[in-house]
Amino acid sequence: MAHIAEHLSVEDFGRRARTSEDACAARHDQAIWLPAQGQTVAEVAAGTGFVSR
């Protein structure tokens, strides 16, 4: 299970993932936002193109 440090709220990560003009930063925010919403690491990896480690 991934642990999300609370530097930003879940809503902040979602907003940043949807509105960032930097695609790389948006994808990283998405990789934090999705598990915070209950998706598994495998689901996030499949949806973002990242690998699960």
N, C-alpha and C positions, 0 to 999 in steps of 0.2 A: 504494500500500500504506500502510495506517495504521500508525503507530508508537505503541506503548503505553508510557508512562513507568512506571517500576516503583515507584510510591509505595505501591501495595497489590499483593498477589499476585492472580493470576488467580482463585484460589479465593475470595479476599476479595470481589472484584467480583461473582462469581457468587452468593455468599451474600447480599451486600447487595441485589442485583437481585431475589432471591427473597423476602427477608424484610423489606425496608424498609416502614414504614407510610406513607411519603411516596411517592405514586405517581410524581411528577415525578422525584424523586431515584432511585427504582428504575429508571425508564426510562433515565435518564442512565447509571447503572451498567451496565445491560444493553447500552447502546450501546458501552460500553468492553469489556465481558466477551465479547460475541459475536465481534468480530474477533480478540480474543486467542485464541479457540478455532479460528480459521481461516476464519470466514465473511468474505465480501467486503463491501465498503462497500455495494454495491447490495443484497445479501442482508439486511444489518442494517437498511438504510433501509426495505426492504419489510416486514420483521418488526416494526419499532418504530413506523412511521409518520413517522419523520424523513425528511428529504430528504438525498440524497447531494450534498455540495459538494466 
